[in-house]
Amino acid sequence: MPAYDYRCKKCGDFEIIQSMAEDALTECPECGSSVKRLISKPAVIFNGSGFYSTDYSGNKNGETKGKAKDKSA
């Protein structure tokens, strides 16, 4: 099930896991104030055979493409 981000005027931002078939929340589960669903990019990670660590922007050492660490120091 996907996780959706919401913003409450009183409590701030929170995340909740809901089924895609469920309606969006209209009230904050903590305080009962009105909430607005936020649009965010999905977190997609492809695992399994056929995918390589170079397919992503970072590697195991936390380096990103084009920003190599200087290991001579």
C-alpha positions, 0 to 999 in steps of 0.5 A: 500500500502506498504512503501519502503525505498530508499537511495539518495547519496545527500538527504539521506534516505527517504520512499515512499508509492508505489503500489506493481505493480509500478516499483522501483524509479530510481531518487530522487523526490527531487534532481533527483539523482539516488536512490537505494531501500533498503531492510528492514524488514516489520512492521507487527502487528497482531490485533484482537481476537486471538492475545495477548499482550504477542505475541510481544517482548514488552508490554504496559509499554515498557518492553521487555521479560526477562527484568522485571523492579524492582518495589521495588525501 
